[in-house]
Amino acid sequence: MSAEQLPAPGRSGQNPSPGAPSRGLVAVVGVLVGVELASGVLQGFYSPIWTDIAARLGIATADVNWFEASQLIFSALTVPLLARLGDAIGHRQVLLIATAATAAGSWVLAFAPSFPLFLAGFALQGAYVVWLPVEVAIIHRRTAGSPDQHQLTRRAAGILVGALEIAVIAAALTAGALVDSAPLTLVLAIPALAVTVCFVVVWIGIERTPGRPGTGFDGVGLALLVVVLGLVMAGFVVIRLAGPASPLPWALIVLGLVAIWPFTRYERGRQEPLIDVRLLVSRAQWPLQATAFLIGMSVLGAQIPLSTYVRAQPAAAGYGLGLSASFVSILTGIYVIFLAVGAFTLPAVARRIGDRESLVGSCVVVAIGYATFLPFHSTAVEVTVAMALAGIGTGGIIASLPAAAAAAAPPDRTGFATGMTNTTKTVGGAVASSVFAIALADVGSVADPRAGAASLAGYLTVWSVCAGAALLAAAALTFLPRAGAAAPAPPGS
């Protein structure tokens, strides 16, 4: 029985009454809100304390960006696999797998004594990135048959993102308040405990869902994807270690880009590919996926640089605000509040001007926000205003992309389409994190905390890249069909 043939909500398997889908959906969304609360803890807790973590591990502040890069590249490799498994074995099962991996990585962080072990734990923690797209797929499946499926899915996604953002604020404030009064190991154990509780909530609160029989595992496709991303990311690492004058890193990056050709050729020839290239290049999908990649550069890649900039001491570095972890947590909270404003107001804006136009407008607002950093970054007020602008645009985009991708995909590819929005977003964040780590540091070893001091020019590069990427995303979205967010793409298009 295929996914689209399954009864929508309800445990009995009977055709529900008109009121049953809504009641079932409310119960499921309630459980998934708990998952997004844990996700919010992960996304907000570390931001105010990166400087403290760098001091504990004995590394340069600029090299903290490699944590984000390692996590994002791990996510980029695992999210398409897990999203594909969601269609094959059931989304609830994949949610449990991802949560278990995230919990394991989170506990490693609490006790990691060295840079390599912390790097490994933070990378493993990146499995949480698949949570939201899998949750959207669960909701989309449970609303099957409803004439308001798109609106219900988008509304539920907005609720989940809102819960996530509330948790980000609470987590950031908690970390900022505790880091100066409690051992760092104890502080880092809080996110691990939250994810462990999340696993139990999913196990109890979401019923097992069948997958689609006959869906195979594309091991060769995954291996080719590892080669593509591995070569590109290795090139960035070698640039950091050997410098941009060395030919080796550029050769690695070129080889990685060249490897895209055999990867796409192989995936196009498979009936059940790891990445459905034909779907991704359809007119209803590629602008959304390109937007996810470009916005991921700022929403994921710029978090650590912003934290380290705000905490930098002007007397020593010649820039920065010299603020405490507690203030960074407040600043994070303000940013997330505007993320929530963007997430909750975009549906109303979309009803007035259209889905495509509202997304384009959100990207332009993001670009304006990061461009504001370039001339105005000397006071807390200036930084806060720029963050608010970037946040309100980013919030609307993050909340809308998974639902838009699901609506523009065939029913048996919704898990894949929503998962790919996070995959492309994390690849964008991984690339940006690597570039930002290079921009913020001179050539030196990541093991030498005295090497690679950040410069103001590096931070200006970060903000310029984020603004430019948002403008490119706005341009890409102009190619989206006007009703693209609501019109499913035909299979194999």
Steps between C-alpha positions, in 0.01 A plus 500: 500500500654834401513802727222679317268198542533486877212624713574854612484539880363265755642181648221272396570515128135584427392792290474787745208729539543860387599605852743217562793629297514825697490322836772259391709783366474700821628204704792437265598866481495513880759223519710650224502833680691318775756387242545856373546622857800266524618622159479856626716410798768366264485804275501764771702357785852515356493845337577708811777270626717428195776721637496299825508170308797625296686588821428156649628321189797733452421603144484832315160668495500502119540122493172450687337537156631153410256351754210644303656390171548140619144478633349643186692274266397197709141622477532546126606138464248348739186706435437372144559145621268537799239687300503224238475240775198689632315424177628140510463386863276766653563852627453419869774238485741742336416766758604256773826409323593866455412583861712214637801615296448860612482397864825302470680797345363737763630285786844487334511882503439513873815302579727554196847605621652584161434670168478178291254329737285811529507530120379140465223546757379823346495338156293204626259739665419629151252216448239728661483702176269235351242544777300788351470365143401157634242665726360694204481175303310336789253788507465508122421127498244528778313775316481296178156530343423835659426783254698727734806274515745768390361761740486253792857386437630854475310607812632203699854570376463856624397374844799266513741776398342731756553241774858454385569871519352531848732220611799669332438811708461304824810291427716801416393683815564189710848443358593866542383499861670173599836513325659729759357321804510126418762257366498494122451121499178539696384781273564293187307207647174696481451465121590130523232446763242689291563281194484182710156603629402582139577141397262367766225744394521387137510132597182534705309772316532414128358175368702283266430582137554265205737593225476436128604143415758449227700811577866402475808651660724684257842420644690597187319834486591568863865411431511737204342776708765444769769538232348826370456666838814345649727636226348849515517520880852355502599780264372760745687337788825494302453868412480564874814297571718568195372836381322614183828509305532121512364323187394189695179638658379645172566169326292321765211745459507466120504120528200518733309716253593271212375201703151651490468381137534122563286537813209664316537265204482196729206635701301581186530137391359352820135428565542565874789749529641642821445845351228534239688728262211515254268632769757748629556662162127538433383859478286462814795374711835645398427863602393377846807280540733776376342737752555249779870473404553876484306584817682219681820698452375767738258321730748218574842632400488843664392401851844438649669805341229724641545356849879534493481853356268622774721351773829627350676759716551829309814585697672179391350431157423851379137404437210329674268600781676329793170368636436205730342164423184620676464788258563272202215283623272804515609602151427146380157522660423825320608348169281195554200714595524662160543157342167410659342822375610413150375142530157595629439800272613355167180293446290817532733687266488209254121513490518865398783501248558132416733226620780575257495875554500462880805272487685740269422786737629301798831436321538871426443581868771250596739668256424844643560370852846363430594798282414721797783334696759638256480869601329452838671254737655715773225494763256250645207700362638489144566126517155436646322693224691313230426165665130585528477574129683181408288301745159610378586404142667173594211387720250515217726311263585221746135446589380491140761306303428143625125534448551662160732218393253236621216665310707506181595131521317176415330336803763226526786751496390742770751367753777533245398851388471638853822328602683653204413851613698426815773318308561789265474743792761307697732472199476876461573544869794259486656678204445838664640383836815380329538821302435707812755302701759576233398866477523548877843343544851521363675185380583277792430170667165440668698349786683828566274746687743785430460467122220643288388809689175633362497836322230760445539446125404137558177598671420747222548211256254288700228764488560577132469134403176466699346808338605393151369146548159632608477718188586199282226303677249774420606485135464120492149516642382719213524185284255316727155452342257744657300209641814286542466465875157347463521303177656152533757407241419195288707189574831498318466861386 
